[in-house]
Each structure stands twice: as structure tokens, then as C-alpha cells.
């Protein structure tokens, strides 16, 4: 899988995960974490559009990590 396809896959995975998390009753701290994750997601899309795949990949992975912190804890 090339870089572009991998990032697209991760963006789609984020979109699916965020829909599931939004169904959970979140406290204020968790809402702030979700907002930060969404900002990294948007950053990833921006860098992807600029073909800066290295930065886009880093951003989307950080966004996934933030979502994982909500799901697992």
C-alpha cells in the first residue's frame, strides 16, 4: 500500500471511530480530547492535500492515539 492510500484508509477509519465515540456520554475533559483529535484530523487532511504525506501520516496517527485514550480509559 502506498503512502497516499494508507493515509486515506486512516482518515476513513478516524471518521468511523469518531461516529462511535460521539454516541458515548463524554465528560468535559474527554470532549476537549475529542476536539484536539479532530483538529489533528483536519491538519492531516490539509497536509494530505498538499502532498506532505509524512506530516499527514503523523497527524492522523496522533488523532487515532487521542481517540484510543477515550475508548480504552
DSSP file (Angstrom, degrees, kcal/mol; ACC not computed):
  #  RESIDUE AA STRUCTURE BP1 BP2  ACC     N-H-->O    O-->H-N    N-H-->O    O-->H-N    TCO  KAPPA ALPHA  PHI   PSI    X-CA   Y-CA   Z-CA
    1    1 A X              0   0    0      0, 0.0     2,-0.0     0, 0.0     0, 0.0   0.000 360.0 360.0 360.0 129.5    0.0    0.0    0.0
    2    2 A X     >  -     0   0    0      1,-0.1     4,-2.3     4,-0.0     5,-0.2  -0.267 360.0 -99.8 -78.8 171.2    1.5    3.4   -1.0
    3    3 A X  H  > S+     0   0    0      1,-0.2     4,-2.4     2,-0.2     5,-0.2   0.904 120.1  51.0 -58.3 -45.9    1.6    6.4    1.4
    4    4 A X  H  > S+     0   0    0      1,-0.2     4,-2.3     2,-0.2    -1,-0.2   0.927 111.8  46.1 -60.5 -47.5   -1.4    8.1   -0.2
    5    5 A X  H  > S+     0   0    0      1,-0.2     4,-2.3     2,-0.2    -1,-0.2   0.882 111.3  53.1 -64.7 -38.3   -3.7    5.0    0.1
    6    6 A X  H  X S+     0   0    0     -4,-2.3     4,-2.2     2,-0.2    -1,-0.2   0.918 110.2  46.8 -64.1 -43.3   -2.5    4.4    3.7
    7    7 A X  H  X S+     0   0    0     -4,-2.4     4,-2.6     2,-0.2    -2,-0.2   0.919 110.8  51.9 -66.3 -42.6   -3.4    7.9    4.8
    8    8 A X  H  X S+     0   0    0     -4,-2.3     4,-2.3     1,-0.2    -1,-0.2   0.922 109.8  50.3 -57.5 -43.8   -6.8    7.7    3.0
    9    9 A X  H  X S+     0   0    0     -4,-2.3     4,-2.3     1,-0.2    -1,-0.2   0.916 111.3  48.1 -60.7 -43.8   -7.5    4.5    4.9
   10   10 A X  H  X S+     0   0    0     -4,-2.2     4,-2.2     2,-0.2    -1,-0.2   0.863 109.3  53.0 -67.0 -36.2   -6.6    6.0    8.2
   11   11 A X  H  X S+     0   0    0     -4,-2.6     4,-2.2     2,-0.2    -1,-0.2   0.919 111.0  46.6 -63.4 -43.6   -8.7    9.1    7.5
   12   12 A X  H  X S+     0   0    0     -4,-2.3     4,-2.0     2,-0.2    -2,-0.2   0.902 110.9  52.4 -64.9 -41.2  -11.7    6.9    6.8
   13   13 A X  H  X S+     0   0    0     -4,-2.3     4,-2.5     1,-0.2    -1,-0.2   0.895 108.7  50.8 -62.2 -39.9  -11.0    4.8    9.9
   14   14 A X  H  X S+     0   0    0     -4,-2.2     4,-2.8     1,-0.2     5,-0.2   0.936 108.0  52.4 -61.8 -46.2  -10.9    8.0   12.0
   15   15 A X  H  X S+     0   0    0     -4,-2.2     4,-1.3     1,-0.2    -2,-0.2   0.874 111.7  46.4 -59.3 -38.9  -14.3    9.1   10.6
   16   16 A X  H  X S+     0   0    0     -4,-2.0     4,-1.4     2,-0.2    -1,-0.2   0.919 113.7  48.2 -68.8 -43.8  -15.8    5.8   11.5
   17   17 A X  H  X S+     0   0    0     -4,-2.5     4,-2.2     1,-0.2    -2,-0.2   0.883 107.5  54.3 -66.0 -38.8  -14.3    5.8   15.0
   18   18 A X  H  X S+     0   0    0     -4,-2.8     4,-2.1     1,-0.2    -1,-0.2   0.862 104.6  55.3 -66.4 -34.2  -15.4    9.4   15.8
   19   19 A X  H  < S+     0   0    0     -4,-1.3     4,-0.4    -5,-0.2    -1,-0.2   0.905 110.3  46.1 -62.6 -40.9  -19.0    8.5   14.9
   20   20 A X  H >< S+     0   0    0     -4,-1.4     3,-0.9     1,-0.2     4,-0.3   0.886 111.9  50.2 -69.7 -38.9  -18.9    5.7   17.5
   21   21 A X  H >< S+     0   0    0     -4,-2.2     3,-1.9     1,-0.2    -1,-0.2   0.859 100.5  63.3 -68.6 -35.2  -17.3    7.8   20.2
   22   22 A X  T 3< S+     0   0    0     -4,-2.1    -1,-0.2     1,-0.3    -2,-0.2   0.672  95.4  61.9 -65.1 -14.9  -19.9   10.6   19.7
   23   23 A X  T <  S+     0   0    0     -3,-0.9    -1,-0.3    -4,-0.4     2,-0.2   0.630  89.2  89.5 -81.9 -14.6  -22.5    8.1   20.9
   24   24 A X  S <  S-     0   0    0     -3,-1.9     2,-0.9    -4,-0.3    -3,-0.0  -0.575  89.6-112.3 -84.7 145.0  -20.8    7.8   24.3
   25   25 A X        -     0   0    0     -2,-0.2     2,-0.3     1,-0.0    -2,-0.1  -0.692  45.2-163.6 -75.6 108.9  -21.6   10.1   27.2
   26   26 A X        -     0   0    0     -2,-0.9     2,-0.1    -4,-0.1    44,-0.0  -0.708  13.2-135.7-101.4 144.8  -18.4   12.1   27.5
   27   27 A X     >  -     0   0    0     -2,-0.3     4,-2.2     1,-0.1     5,-0.2  -0.372  39.5 -93.6 -85.7 176.9  -17.2   14.3   30.3
   28   28 A X  H  > S+     0   0    0      1,-0.2     4,-1.8     2,-0.2     5,-0.1   0.876 124.7  51.0 -62.6 -39.5  -15.7   17.8   29.7
   29   29 A X  H  > S+     0   0    0      1,-0.2     4,-2.0     2,-0.2    -1,-0.2   0.925 110.5  48.8 -64.0 -44.0  -12.1   16.5   29.6
   30   30 A X  H  > S+     0   0    0      1,-0.2     4,-2.4     2,-0.2    -1,-0.2   0.875 108.0  55.0 -63.6 -37.1  -13.0   13.8   27.1
   31   31 A X  H  X S+     0   0    0     -4,-2.2     4,-2.2     1,-0.2    -1,-0.2   0.886 107.1  50.5 -62.9 -38.1  -14.7   16.4   25.0
   32   32 A X  H  X S+     0   0    0     -4,-1.8     4,-2.2     2,-0.2    -1,-0.2   0.888 109.6  50.6 -66.0 -38.8  -11.6   18.5   24.9
   33   33 A X  H  X S+     0   0    0     -4,-2.0     4,-2.6     2,-0.2    -2,-0.2   0.905 109.9  50.3 -65.3 -41.3   -9.6   15.5   23.9
   34   34 A X  H  X S+     0   0    0     -4,-2.4     4,-2.5     2,-0.2    -2,-0.2   0.903 109.0  52.0 -62.3 -41.9  -12.0   14.8   21.0
   35   35 A X  H  X S+     0   0    0     -4,-2.2     4,-1.8     2,-0.2    -2,-0.2   0.916 110.7  47.6 -61.5 -43.1  -11.8   18.4   19.9
   36   36 A X  H  X S+     0   0    0     -4,-2.2     4,-2.1     2,-0.2    -2,-0.2   0.913 110.8  51.3 -64.0 -43.2   -8.0   18.1   19.8
   37   37 A X  H  X S+     0   0    0     -4,-2.6     4,-2.2     1,-0.2    -2,-0.2   0.904 108.7  51.8 -59.9 -41.1   -8.2   14.8   17.9
   38   38 A X  H  X S+     0   0    0     -4,-2.5     4,-2.4     1,-0.2    -1,-0.2   0.852 106.7  53.5 -65.4 -34.3  -10.5   16.5   15.4
   39   39 A X  H  X S+     0   0    0     -4,-1.8     4,-2.4     2,-0.2    -1,-0.2   0.909 109.3  48.0 -66.0 -41.7   -8.0   19.3   14.9
   40   40 A X  H  X S+     0   0    0     -4,-2.1     4,-2.4     2,-0.2    -2,-0.2   0.876 109.9  53.4 -65.4 -36.6   -5.3   16.8   14.1
   41   41 A X  H  X S+     0   0    0     -4,-2.2     4,-2.1     2,-0.2    -2,-0.2   0.935 110.1  46.7 -60.9 -47.3   -7.6   15.0   11.7
   42   42 A X  H  X S+     0   0    0     -4,-2.4     4,-2.2     1,-0.2    -2,-0.2   0.896 111.0  52.5 -63.2 -40.1   -8.2   18.3    9.9
   43   43 A X  H  X S+     0   0    0     -4,-2.4     4,-2.8     1,-0.2     5,-0.3   0.914 107.0  53.4 -59.9 -42.6   -4.5   19.0    9.9
   44   44 A X  H  X S+     0   0    0     -4,-2.4     4,-2.5     1,-0.2    -2,-0.2   0.919 108.2  48.9 -60.2 -44.4   -3.9   15.6    8.3
   45   45 A X  H  X S+     0   0    0     -4,-2.1     4,-2.2     2,-0.2    -1,-0.2   0.903 111.4  51.1 -61.6 -40.5   -6.4   16.4    5.5
   46   46 A X  H  X S+     0   0    0     -4,-2.2     4,-1.2     2,-0.2    -2,-0.2   0.956 113.0  43.3 -61.9 -51.2   -4.7   19.7    4.9
   47   47 A X  H  <>S+     0   0    0     -4,-2.8     5,-2.7     1,-0.2    -1,-0.2   0.852 111.3  55.9 -66.2 -33.2   -1.2   18.2    4.7
   48   48 A X  H ><5S+     0   0    0     -4,-2.5     3,-1.6    -5,-0.3    -1,-0.2   0.918 104.9  52.3 -61.8 -42.9   -2.6   15.3    2.6
   49   49 A X  H 3<5S+     0   0    0     -4,-2.2    -1,-0.2     1,-0.3    -2,-0.2   0.787 109.2  50.2 -65.0 -25.9   -4.0   17.9    0.1
   50   50 A X  T 3<5S-     0   0    0     -4,-1.2    -1,-0.3    -5,-0.1    -2,-0.2   0.400 116.1-118.3 -89.3   1.7   -0.5   19.5   -0.1
   51   51 A X  T < 5S+     0   0    0     -3,-1.6     2,-1.3     1,-0.2    -3,-0.2   0.727  70.5 139.5  64.0  24.8    1.0   16.0   -0.7
   52   52 A X     >< +     0   0    0     -5,-2.7     4,-2.3     1,-0.2    -1,-0.2  -0.680  21.5 168.2 -92.6  77.2    3.0   16.3    2.5
   53   53 A X  H  >  +     0   0    0     -2,-1.3     4,-2.5     1,-0.2     5,-0.2   0.812  66.3  59.8 -67.4 -32.3    2.3   12.6    3.3
   54   54 A X  H  > S+     0   0    0      2,-0.2     4,-1.8    -3,-0.2    -1,-0.2   0.955 112.3  38.0 -60.2 -50.8    4.9   12.4    6.1
   55   55 A X  H  > S+     0   0    0      2,-0.2     4,-2.5     1,-0.2    -2,-0.2   0.894 115.0  54.5 -69.2 -40.3    3.2   15.2    8.2
   56   56 A X  H  X S+     0   0    0     -4,-2.3     4,-2.3     1,-0.2     5,-0.2   0.905 108.9  48.9 -59.3 -42.1   -0.3   14.0    7.2
   57   57 A X  H  X S+     0   0    0     -4,-2.5     4,-1.9     1,-0.2    -1,-0.2   0.903 110.8  50.2 -65.9 -41.5    0.5   10.5    8.4
   58   58 A X  H  X S+     0   0    0     -4,-1.8     4,-2.0    -5,-0.2    -2,-0.2   0.919 111.2  48.8 -62.2 -43.8    1.9   11.8   11.7
   59   59 A X  H  X S+     0   0    0     -4,-2.5     4,-2.3     1,-0.2    -2,-0.2   0.926 111.6  47.2 -63.8 -46.0   -1.2   14.0   12.3
   60   60 A X  H  X S+     0   0    0     -4,-2.3     4,-2.2     1,-0.2    -1,-0.2   0.857 111.1  52.3 -69.0 -32.2   -3.7   11.2   11.7
   61   61 A X  H  X S+     0   0    0     -4,-1.9     4,-2.1    -5,-0.2    -1,-0.2   0.889 108.9  49.7 -68.8 -37.4   -1.8    8.8   13.9
   62   62 A X  H  X S+     0   0    0     -4,-2.0     4,-2.2     2,-0.2    -2,-0.2   0.910 109.5  52.3 -65.2 -40.9   -1.8   11.3   16.7
   63   63 A X  H  X S+     0   0    0     -4,-2.3     4,-2.1     1,-0.2    -2,-0.2   0.913 109.0  49.9 -60.0 -43.1   -5.6   11.8   16.2
   64   64 A X  H  X S+     0   0    0     -4,-2.2     4,-2.6     1,-0.2    -1,-0.2   0.901 108.2  53.6 -62.6 -40.4   -6.1    8.0   16.5
   65   65 A X  H  X S+     0   0    0     -4,-2.1     4,-1.7     1,-0.2    -1,-0.2   0.901 107.8  50.0 -61.6 -41.5   -4.0    7.9   19.6
   66   66 A X  H  X S+     0   0    0     -4,-2.2     4,-1.1     2,-0.2    -1,-0.2   0.911 111.2  48.6 -64.0 -42.2   -6.2   10.5   21.2
   67   67 A X  H >X S+     0   0    0     -4,-2.1     4,-2.4     1,-0.2     3,-0.5   0.905 107.7  55.8 -63.7 -40.0   -9.3    8.6   20.3
   68   68 A X  H 3X S+     0   0    0     -4,-2.6     4,-2.9     1,-0.2     5,-0.3   0.872 101.0  58.3 -60.3 -36.0   -7.8    5.4   21.7
   69   69 A X  H 3X S+     0   0    0     -4,-1.7     4,-1.1     1,-0.2    -1,-0.2   0.850 109.4  44.4 -63.7 -32.0   -7.3    7.2   25.0
   70   70 A X  H << S+     0   0    0     -4,-1.1    -2,-0.2    -3,-0.5    -1,-0.2   0.915 115.9  46.3 -74.8 -45.2  -11.0    7.8   25.2
   71   71 A X  H  < S+     0   0    0     -4,-2.4    -2,-0.2     1,-0.2    -3,-0.2   0.903 119.7  38.2 -65.2 -42.5  -12.0    4.3   24.1
   72   72 A X  H  <        0   0    0     -4,-2.9    -1,-0.2    -5,-0.2    -2,-0.2   0.728 360.0 360.0 -87.1 -22.0   -9.6    2.5   26.4
   73   73 A X     <        0   0    0     -4,-1.1    -2,-0.2    -5,-0.3    -3,-0.2   0.402 360.0 360.0-123.6 360.0   -9.8    4.6   29.5
